[in-house]
């Protein structure tokens, strides 16, 4: 660690209600708080219309500005200058005014900037599951990721699987890639993930497994929380619930929607197991939370989940409800004796895992500061 002054690193709060992105930042900030001497000071930049979202970050310095409010006069002027000069000069000037050295996990600033930038690519889902995206969305992601590769000093991905995707996508920029596998914070100090009902999360296989179990008179209750809106597929959630009715499992698949944080923590702490049946993940928050809490997790057998390697994981083939049903019963049968001891052991390990995560990020920031764009 450096003995010099703390490096001020900026993060721009996303405009969209992306629960996963906000949760990622909460976990990163909590991890940075475990480092001695505070080598990095995170600073959030947000629009003046984003007050509600800022409640999630009570201990972080916040700079609010109208240039980050979409279609405000300041935002329009900023975009005009950016298009004309190929540089986000207004935002860069604001960052320098507040002594920011690095802009992280945010859009790039364009060419020839005085502030170093670290891009973040959560995953390449649009290449693996193109049917879940419109052609326009796939083109937008390709362009955005190409710009990151060209204009950012470093690019963070969350797994070796994502690194391999990025190497295929842009082999000329291999020297910029950094793998940073995030760690979920203990639930006493950080918010748990409240998942969204995206189509790729593959809830239908859970409904099919519950149908199989119910027919065997093995009744398990699955509780699902989070937003029921998917902007890419507005009809997904209604169709999911229609399928639940067809399977006759509405009594054992309960959708709670968005619930208070303390209620969510209680559910997670007392659950027999978590389930993540997703068809694709970059680096799953729910898997990391299971690891940090010492909980069992039943999860789809996909490369991202295998790389995360949860100690108490039960894997099943992605679209195989029979094997999923067997895994759910196995988790139920193995729950009581081991759960308390496993949670205690996981919590004791979690601080060291967080510190390693934070130190890894600090080293990436240091390399970005030394990097010359090429």
Protein Blocks (a to p, Z undefined) as FASTA:
>chain_A
ZZbdcddddddddfbdcfklmmmmmmmmmmmmmpghilaccdddddfklmmmmmmmmmbc
cdddfklgghiaklmmmmmmmmmnopafklmmmmmmnopabdghiacebehifbdcdddd
fbaklmmmmmlpcfklmmmmmmmmmmmmmmmmbdcdfbfklmmmmmmmmmmlmmmpccdd
dddddfklcccddddddfklommmmmmmmmmmmmnopacddddedjfbdfklmmlmmmmm
mmmmmnopmmmcccebjadfklmmmmmmmpmbdcdfbfbdfbdfklmmmmmnopacdddd
dfklmmnopakbccddfklmklmmmmmmmmmmmmmmmmmmmmmmmmmmmmmmmmmmmmmm
mmmmmmmmmpccZZ
